Amino acid sequence: MINLFKQINKKINGVIWSLISTGVILLILSILIVWTNLFIKIIFGLFVLIIACSFLYTGYKLLVLKKDIKKHFKF
């Protein structure tokens, strides 16, 4: 049971770090938007791309966590 909690903790830490890194990138992009009008379309496209990647990564991590739980409880 302790091994399961270690695996869950490890996966949650991975999701936390991915969300933090996405937040930092979005913060940098927001500063770029304020500085120039030329980058607005590029920044908006990158913003949508980053959100899509974060959703895909979070979904992947949750899928791996689900498989680990099934493997631990042998469903």
N, C-alpha and C positions, 0 to 999 in steps of 0.2 A: 504494500500500500504506500509506503514511503517513496518507493521508486516512481509510482504514478504521480505523486505530488511534485517530485523533482522534475519529471518530464513536463508536467503542466506549467510549472514555474518557469522552466526554460523556454517553452513556447510563448508564454505570455510576455516574457522579457523581450523576445524577438519582435513581437507585435508592437510593444511599447517603443523599442528603438526605431522601428520603421516609421511609426507615427511621429516621433520626435524629429527624425531626419526629414520627413515630408513637411513638417511644420517649419523647420529652419529654411528649407528651400522655398516654401511659399512666402516666408518673411522677406527673403532676399528678392524674390520676384515682385513683391508688393512695393519695395523700395525702388526697383527699376521702373515700375509703372508710374510712380509719382514723378520721377526725374524727367522722363521724356514721353512724348506722345507717339513717337515713331515705333516704339516697341509694343504698343498696346495689343495689336493683333497677335504678334508672336508670343507675348506673355500670356494672353488669354488661351492660346492654343496649348502652350506648355502647362498652364494651370489645369486644363481639362485632361491633358495627358498624365500629369502627376496624380490627379485624383483617380483616374482609371487604373493606373499602376498600383496605387495604394489599395484600391478595392480588390484588384486581382491578387496582390500579395497577401492581404488579410484573409481572403477566401481560401487561398492555398494553405496558409498556416492553420486555419480552422479545420480544413480537410485533413491535414497531417495529424492534428490533435485528436480528431475524431477517430482516425485509424489507430492511433496509439492507445486510446481508451478502449476501443474494441479489442485490440490485441491483448491489453492487460486483463480485461475481464473475460476474454475468450468467447465473444458472442458469435 
